[in-house]
């Protein structure tokens, strides 16, 4: 499962939006949409950490797993 799929799952579970995530993390919404639309394959650890904190999840949940 790709990073964005995991983020989207958590957003859906918590009934949160990409806009909310952007505001909570301070990450520009275009950066988040780039990840969502597979335009950015990787994201800096600091940003992933902010996303995990905002969604109240352990960073290990965002580890990418091979299919």
Buried (B, 14 or more C-beta within 10 A) or exposed (E): EEBBEBBEEBBEEBEBEBEEBBEBBEBEEEBBBBBBEEEBEEBEEEBBBBBBEBBEBEEEEBEEEEE
